[in-house]
Structures are given as C-alpha cells and as structure tokens.
C-alpha cells in the first residue's frame, strides 16, 4: 500500500539527527513509525503529537518503549510542514523547562533565517 503524505517532515539543521543517531535501534524504529503516522494520517492522536501548553506553537512528538519515554520538539510552518528540532529522553513527569526554552530558541532561529534568506 502506498500512502500519500498529508504533511511533510523536515529536520532543522542537525538537532534531531544528532538525537536520533544516539538512540537504540528499537527506539529509532518507533520514531520512524511515529513520523510516518504523523505524515500520513489526518487526525494524529495526542499520544503521538501534542501541543505544548504555554508555548508559541511548539509540539512534542512522543515515543514510548517500555518504561522509557522520548520526546522531540517540533512546530508547523505553512500549515502542513513539520519541522523537527531538539529531542531528549524524558525522565520526570514534567517536561524540563530548559528543553522547552531550547526548542523556542531553535524555532525562532528557524523563522529568522527563513525571513532573511
């Protein structure tokens, strides 16, 4: 079956790929599966893609393998384009503030660079 993409997914610079390359093979497979799901289905369950409260358009892509939880921040550009930025392994119930701040900074940097090209 050849599924058509509803959304396009891109990586901003090296941030996501650095994180992805540090993961175990099973986690990589789950991230690839999750990204394909996000790209190809109209209504993505909150379990996989969730808006970050009190943020300016940041989303987290969520992957769980056993008791380990991984997150990758992302945002939309032009509605159907998802930009992946920093990722981390979540070790507490609350998303670390420094990770959100880093994601906000990368998002702002992306749009600044896009405007000044």
PyMOL commands that set and color helices and strands:
alter all, ss='L'
color gray80, all
select helices_A, chain A and resi 15-21+25-40+97-115
alter helices_A, ss='H'
color red, helices_A
select strands_A, chain A and resi 8-11+49-51+58-65+68-77+81-90
alter strands_A, ss='S'
color yellow, strands_A
deselect
rebuild
show_as cartoon
